[in-house]
Structures are given as structure tokens and as C-alpha cells.
């Protein structure tokens, strides 16, 4: 199933799932038994999932419970998740990005999957405008895939980690490279270089929908990025050096993961301008349109504004 959060005509945000070409409002379809908030559903899914399955298979909803998808303004599936951890799990990206800065790979990178926390209050959805920070002139996209945690857990072993994943979505970890580079020289960060926006969407796809693409503990999912209709990046999720199971194990060591927590993969190889070089494409400018695509997960697109 594909779960969404969308803007109601009164300006409020509501949640539901996609049936054919329509969005079904989960609260209305269940006569108030399900919440109108996807995060609340994740927190209560033990009680809510049986009803969702029942309604989904019945697929018989009054007109007031559904709207055409092309007439709905989507938000991020999780407009304010409890936390966002972004990992650094694709070796090709790490190697090339470090090479461009005159740096070798450090052996510690291979010992464990590393991550940082980003701003969970700065989440954007597909179609939303990304404002370039005033101090930034080197704005970059990052082509990533993210999983969303479905149940609470701590010290989760890798062999059990998949049972904690609710689903997946596309992630764009927007980066102010000129700000980030200075911060990283201090040995702490990234902070303001990543603080302004992260895009998630266009919907949250339950992991069962990706089973046809399974390749061991990964999925065979093509990933691509276009800027103003020109393809710049192409990779595949199966090229992850660290699986999501190992990322979840690392994230939960001595710490509790909660429903709705987001785990980002880090950038796929070729998945950003920093890696490609500005001779391939200049830094993003106001007016640029960025579209990220991943097999089975849709297209996440945003426009840059000053």
C-alpha cells in the first residue's frame, strides 16, 4: 500500500492511502476509528492495521471518503517525524566525494555504518518549494532512499531489523555545500549546511510492495535524478555497502527507535553535484526543478526559490 499525507481544502493535513487513482481518507473511511494523522497511525498500527486491510480489500467507499489523486496537494507522508538519521552507506559516493576533496577513504568507514541527525522540523513534500538559504551559493541535491520505522525497539540485531521497517520512500537531503564545507573543517557537523530542508515522498510504500524487487537483504531499485529534465544521476539501491538492517542495528545500539523515525541511506553513487563536479552541472539555482525517481517509490520533485 501507498500511504500519503495531503492538504485538505480547509488547509489542514490529513492522511490516507492510494486506491487506484484516488486518495482514500483513512479517518473518514473508518468512520473515525483510524486517525487522520499517519504518524499517529504508525504509533497505533497494532490496532489499526486489521481495519486498514479490511477496508483496502473491500474497496467500497462513499464518495466523500475519496478524492482523485491528481486533484490532491500532497505533503510529505510524515511532515514532522520524531527523528531523521541519515547514513553514509553507498561506498561509491563516499569514495568519489572524498576524492574530489583530496581525501582517501578512512578504514573506520568500513567498520560500521555512520550517520548524523538532521532537522526533523524542516521536512518538505513532493511539489513543495525549497528555499535556498541566503548565505548559500552552492546548493546541491542528494538522491537517497529512506525507510520508516514501524515499531519501537532498542538494541535491534540485524537479523531482526526488517521486522521493524514499515515502508520506504524517496529522500532528498538538500545540502548547502559552501556552508557545509566550512563547518566540516571544524570537525563537527554537518549542521547549517543541512538544516534548512529535507524532502520525503511522494508517498510511503509498505515494504511488501517491494518484494518483487528483492535481491537478498536489499532491493533491485533503479534510482535517478533529473535537473530541469536532464538526467544527471543514476544508481541502484542494491549497491548499498551497508544494508538497512545493519543501519537499524547501529542506530538502535543503546538507543530506542520509535514508530515514524526515518533512516536515510545516504547518497547513491553519482547522486549529487558535489560528486559529479560542477563541470557536469553547476550548483542549483532559483528556478531549477529537481526530480528524483526510484523504482516502485514514484517521483519526488521540488523547485528551487531564492
Secondary structure, 3 states (H helix, E strand, C coil): CEEEEEECCCCCEEEEEEECCEEEEHHHHCCCCCCCCHHHHHHCHHHHHHHHHHHHHHCCCCHHHEEEHHHCEECCCCCCCCCEEEECCCHHHHHHHHHHCCCCCCHHHHCCCCEEECCCCCEECCCCEEECCCCCCCEECCEEEEEEECCCEECCCHHHHHHHEEEEEEEECCEEHHHHHHHHHCCCCCCCCCCCCEEEEEEEEEHHHHHHHEECCEECCEEEEEECCEEEEEEEHHHCCCCHHHHHHHHCCCCEECCCCEEECCCCCCCCHHHHCCCCCCCECCCCEEEEEECCCEEEEEEEEC
